[in-house]
Amino acid sequence: MSVPRKPTVQELRIDVAAQSWQRSGSGRGSIEVAFADAIGEQWVLMRVAGDPEERVLVYDRFEWECFVDGVRNGEFDDAI
């Protein structure tokens, strides 16, 4: 069974600068998240503030909901 490849930000044709980014903290290294509609679906974009390469990760809605559920249930409490 092959897993479908997720599109990149470029393939989604999303203007990263035009997104409404929500930030986890202040300064370099903060996580920023934005929600964007493209190609008929909602996508979650994630980046690290101050990343010199300006990389943006793309998650589909299901992946995001699984992550949030894990956070709520303490799945990442020992990650530090």
Secondary structure, DSSP 8 states (H G I E B T S, - for coil): --------HHHHT--GGGS--EESSSSTT-EEEEEEEETTEEEEEEEETT-TT---EEEEHHHHHHHHHHHHTTTTTT--
